[in-house]
Amino acid sequence: MSDNKKRVYLFGNGEAEGNSGLKNLLGGKGANLAEMNLIGVPVPPGYTITSDVCNEYYELGKEKTIELLKEEVENGVKHIEKIMGLKFGDKENPLLVSVRSGARVSMPGMMDTVLNLGLNDDAVEGLAKKSENPKFAWDSYRRFVQMYGDVVLGMKPENKDDIDPFEEIIEDVKEKNNIELDTDLSVENLQELVVRFKKAIKDVTGNDFPENPWDQLWGAIGAVFGSWNNERAIIYRRLNGIPSEWGTAVTVQSMVFGNMGVNSATGVAFTRNAATGENIFNGEYLINAQGEDVVAGIRTPQQITKEGSLRWAKQQNVSEEVRRSQYPSLEESMPEIFEQLNSVQEKLEDHYKDMQDLEFTIQDRKLWLLQTRTGKRTGAAMVKIAMDMLDEGVIDDKTAMKRVEPSKLDELLHPVFNKVALKSSQSVAKGLPASPGAATGKIVFFADEAEEWKARGEEVVLVRIETSPEDLRGMHAANGILTARGGMTSHAAVVARGMGKCCVSGAGSIKIDYKERKMVADGVEFKEGDWISLNGSTGHVYKGKVETSDSELDNDFAKLMTICDKYTRMYVRTNADTPHDAKVARNFGAKGIGLCRTEHMFFKGERIKAVREMILADDEAGRRKALEKLLPMQRSDFEGIFEAMDGFHVTIRLLDPPLHEFVPKEMENQKEMAKEMGMSLETISEKVESLLEVNPMLGHRGCRLGNTYPEITEMQARAIIEAALNVKAKGIDAKPEIMVPLVGRKEELVYQEKIIRATIEKVFEERNDKIEYLLGTMIEIPRAALTADEIAENAEFFSFGTNDLTQMTFGYSRDDIGSFLPVYLEKNILKVDPFQVLDQEGVGQLVKMGIEKGRKTRPDLHVGICGEHGGEPSSVKFCHRVNMNYVSCSPYRVPIARLAAAQAAVE
Amino acid sequence: MSDNKKRVYLFGNGEAEGNSGLKNLLGGKGANLAEMNLIGVPVPPGYTITSDVCNEYYELGKEKTIELLKEEVENGVKHIEKIMGLKFGDKENPLLVSVRSGARVSMPGMMDTVLNLGLNDDAVEGLAKKSENPKFAWDSYRRFVQMYGDVVLGMKPENKDDIDPFEEIIEDVKEKNNIELDTDLSVENLQELVVRFKKAIKDVTGNDFPENPWDQLWGAIGAVFGSWNNERAIIYRRLNGIPSEWGTAVTVQSMVFGNMGVNSATGVAFTRNAATGENIFNGEYLINAQGEDVVAGIRTPQQITKEGSLRWAKQQNVSEEVRRSQYPSLEESMPEIFEQLNSVQEKLEDHYKDMQDLEFTIQDRKLWLLQTRTGKRTGAAMVKIAMDMLDEGVIDDKTAMKRVEPSKLDELLHPVFNKVALKSSQSVAKGLPASPGAATGKIVFFADEAEEWKARGEEVVLVRIETSPEDLRGMHAANGILTARGGMTSHAAVVARGMGKCCVSGAGSIKIDYKERKMVADGVEFKEGDWISLNGSTGHVYKGKVETSDSELDNDFAKLMTICDKYTRMYVRTNADTPHDAKVARNFGAKGIGLCRTEHMFFKGERIKAVREMILADDEAGRRKALEKLLPMQRSDFEGIFEAMDGFHVTIRLLDPPLHEFVPKEMENQKEMAKEMGMSLETISEKVESLLEVNPMLGHRGCRLGNTYPEITEMQARAIIEAALNVKAKGIDAKPEIMVPLVGRKEELVYQEKIIRATIEKVFEERNDKIEYLLGTMIEIPRAALTADEIAENAEFFSFGTNDLTQMTFGYSRDDIGSFLPVYLEKNILKVDPFQVLDQEGVGQLVKMGIEKGRKTRPDLHVGICGEHGGEPSSVKFCHRVNMNYVSCSPYRVPIARLAAAQAAVE
């Protein structure tokens, strides 16, 4: 019945019919096992049935497929028997195999696996005798019957919460015999289990458990193919865009056992240190154990290298004597095996040219490698390993750069909690990891008090239900910010990231009581002044003071950035509103400011009073009077920023938020304001009331302000240009770019342009001096993107404000998304929060259209992005692909953006 | 120096070198004057200098242009002299001419005109002698000098508020002589004026007033060309998209005088009645008068026809004796001239095939036509004239249909104020004409009281600062609604238009004091119960009770609609939430419901309680319990609507507004609600607080509700389908379309679809009956339009919600636009309110894209619009052009939409 098509690929004993190039046919696992054979790594022999057969299985059915496979599979079993010197189903010397799935890409945990296949009432006796360990043999047998029943015969309950029928039997036996742990089951208990398991199978399925190993094998192969279309796998494929035609391969491989006595062992190892990246071979092992024992943590695992073992003993306060007798390294306990393992690990890293994570088993003093894969690592290790391997000549600079995940750089840039300290700390809540880093401090509930406490030398964490621009100075004073409401792009989150300050937002389980100055989290009551710690990288909130340590940027980081600069096409600016932020960003390699928000400056000190005077004024004259007070303050802000960005472009956005953000909403604060301004509370209240809007996001803000109150635009244009001229006189190279926000129609920009250019011409005349400047606009309203060709007639540059553009393209208010976003993510209606990751499909269309239309009018139009997405790697790569000139992001994300931009350029 | 190019076109005495086809060259006026000559209408002779010369004037300058024109212009003057038997500048028999501009399209009042040109110290004597009227002659002379000084010599002050130097002199002379009216100036006074005017000219310009008529003529021609580029004209052209290259023509024409004695007269006439459309020649005239005297209203004008005169006398209580002696008709006073005029008017209407508005002058028993143009008319007259002319065989049905401006139909559909009553009424405020019609009633400030008052038989007008869904029943009870806040698309405006109820919104000058139950408008205080009247077509608010009359739809209207149906490609549905509205719309020709908003049903009676129960429920079970109460109510609503729309599709939108719209925000109302629900005020307040959103427009609403609370969708789907099956049993042909609102991602629709289809399958099973239904979505979020190809995979129809789409594409909140829209319109940053007129350039791009992408996936996708724009003519025409299948609008706009759709089809 065969048709000469090759369906089975053998491997073992240093030979293999496949190789790592055949992933599509053999699956990742099968191809890798073949490859390891080819480079001389000892791997338990076996064979792989191709993924093509999976399609045949669904097309032709199980019976036909078995017919097609029969000869080759039998041949494969013979091949394993020969190498291992064992016999499938043999009473004396039984061969046991594993049957595993393996698709082209890894689909962890999605499909089925059967271990210890080949055991039956005969073979178990052989295994017991050969291993001189009846308990091991019977435990293996009962595990196999259970697994076979669950996986192949479909007895695993569909609902996770329902009880597995086999587990029920185990519980019964344990109860009857007063046994607590599975490991305490006796040989007799295990034998009883096998009998009862088989009865359960007969009861449920109506069929006997198959004693014939060939029946077992075909059943398992069919089950693996069948699992390709189980519900979990289908959902996983849909989520990850994996076509169902790919199918899965099936690998049948000899079992090896690390638990066959004192000459057996099992372990895991890393070719380099996964935490630090140091080029030191390391790992752990256990004598007479199974792989899962190393992970389970019941026995203390031993170190593989002597050096590692010595260091471990020192950390754990274990004497050299105890260490040597009870916890010797593999290097000491089985030196020849260690040598073999060491050379294998060198070979593997050499071959795969990346740090490997190995699993090995020593069966009766023979080393078998069960798996090798690229090892996961911390951000620091990622950078160090990539740069070390570049130095070692193993990989080139492009590859080294691509090896670093941009988002992982974040870990390097913010202070972190001491890992040991963390272990003994109590997590009382979990919010969103809004701004990474670690922070500890005393709880303060009010922003002004945070300032006061800080001023008298206290370390504080500001805890608020949510924050607003009025809290800005308090946020600055705090080590970290914790909010009960708000998402990843809430005010607290955005400002904190901008400041590089740790923030946990939206920790909904925390109840804050401002009046009583206390909060309750996980049943624990915290009063003002109590210590608390925040992990902004995980969202965890800890009780008390957890130790932190600063992260230090090393040479490797600098080297990586240099490589980025070599390959990148886009450059990176920063979003910064203060000279301090500008300097931080410049140190991280920012080449200019992409967004300087002028409104944040309005809150500082005396300014807010002048701003409020302007808002309260009844007419233009009154507004002008107040604006005159603001002018010198804004000017001096801009001077500082121009100085910090000497030689680079600084994009300054004109006033954007609605005016009501500058006045207090609470009666208490209005009273205070009335007193301060010498006005009646009624006047203040009326004015505030009249400014309130139903949808402030879509209200009187952005250039709508400057177009209704041109005097505001005049003041800001004057402040910018006077500042530029002032620093020019000091030899500073200021390059101002004036950005008009929230333009939706060309006419809005035209009107602003008229005001700005007229004002600047006046300043030039007054000063008898000039300076180059650019005038452009944010593209943040869908209509602006749709009519970008017209807008580009007047805009000298575009900056995509993808925060607002996302709000309007989706119709999502960032401030209100919390009521449905979690449900949408859970139900997979949204895959990601579009405020974190740019929606390339929808919002991206507008961005692309905006750039193309803009450049149709003005081919050399300089284009950037200044939304939060400018620091998110996949979004940065999108910006590269749509031909932006730069991305702009918060200071602490500049390196991330630089790396992502460079990667995009070489991808 | 001539170049053989023809620059001047003569006309007069029944001959003309031009015709009405040469508008581009001769301007509208010149072409029309030529045409009138050709059809034998007596027109004062003259000639037209082509608009090409205007360009030459700007290219070559004045001197060169005069050289090029000289021969032809002199020839033209000779031509006039010959026909009139007069001589330019002659002492005995002087020819006077007018010099007027005339562009391709009318630019009323934008450019300059000079009259009585040719007068000088000699000619004035000739005129005095010939007319035997020295005062007429000198008055003409002083007027000419003044006009020449102002227009040609540029002495008219630029700023309107500055005083004209000539007026100053007039005032001085009048004061010195104790004269009040200009008409009382004596010949001597007029002579003094001429002298002093000339001196003023010399003083200001340094030159003498030109006595030579040729100098006068060239000066005037140059001035007219020059006025093409005055600021007013440039702005007007920019606003109306008129290219400056078009230029203006100049027409020089003999002056004729209706004020040369008792054998002279002047008048205006209409070939049909402009108010009613009746085919009756009518008009007014004055003996021995100038055109402006007829309009000025100092003397009582007389009727042209005897029939008109008799009717006038009856209305004015003038006895037949007095009428015949003092106010005889032209038909009686100059029967032969009347006959001539009557035949001219017939000829003109016959020629232009439309109702004409004529100006004529009788000089010394000779009739001259000065102008004819298409007459302005009321909506009713527009329909009647078009249909009459169709019946008369003058025009075909397409032309008749195109003659009616769709927006004018509005006047026919709503009750109107009695015009006479209006004249004696005091307008105390002006707001936006939000919903047309006329309403009178007693002022009531609270919606629930409006209901009570109505119940006890009072006529009320509901006056609110603004309205909310809670006011719905009160709005229904009121004759009209007046609000101090909100635009043309505010809640009050939209709901009122839907109800066909008169509404004036955003009357900002009104101060409303709820506590004192009073309002102040234009200084007048109104208390609760005082009578007030609203004109929803003009926005005027009147004190007291102004009489209204119902408008009646006649056969002409029905005939027009039949013609529309013959030509239209799109059909028209209605936005209706009640059987009553559905019936009204169906009577107006709606073929289905395009938008049935289910939330309006939630406010009626007991329902709001169940809705609030649902909102207050802590869990799904609680919500389901409340929804069960709502189910039968919703079902019975739908039954009524299906019955009213028997045989037509009914698109029902699932719940759309955020839940907080259903709970009271004021403490007082919360207290009441707490009592009603048997819950603590605290619980209510907390819940309301937790529902409030920063930007509700972009918050938890639309399908986001149904996706987070699937049980709401389930209830609504069940109510719709159960209702459809119930009426089916009664023989009604129900065609439900279930519409999911606010979809931005396909996945949102997919999730809703799953719930809806599963629910419906269940209902089908329970009832053992089926019915066809469609499942589609609103396209109202920019992202939906951008990804319409994907959404169409699951949507069986699209309905463009252009209200929300406009909000998000522009980033304008309809509720907050009032703070900048008036400024934007004034500064011409916006040309129109985009919520009234669809922004074809921006929002339209998304609409077009959405339709094209949607049909790429599903070629037969049925597409409509259900935003407010569906009843606005230019927007309806856009919908036709982008290939929508239908538009849907409020019931009272259905005829307008039908007409606009049909016009679009033939355009």
Interface residues (C-beta under 8 A of the other chain):
Chain A: E693 V694 N695 P696 M697 L698 G699 H700 G702 R704 N707 T708 L742 G744 R745 E747 E748 Y751 E780 I781 P782 R783 L786 T787 D804 Q807 M808 T809 F810 G811 Y812 S813 D815 D816 S819 F820 V823 Y824 K827 N828 I829 L830 D839 E841 G842 V843 Q845 L846
Chain B: E693 V694 N695 P696 M697 L698 G699 H700 G702 R704 N707 T708 L742 G744 R745 E747 E748 Y751 E780 I781 P782 R783 L786 T787 D804 Q807 M808 T809 F810 G811 Y812 S813 D815 D816 S819 F820 V823 Y824 K827 N828 I829 L830 D839 E841 G842 V843 Q845 L846
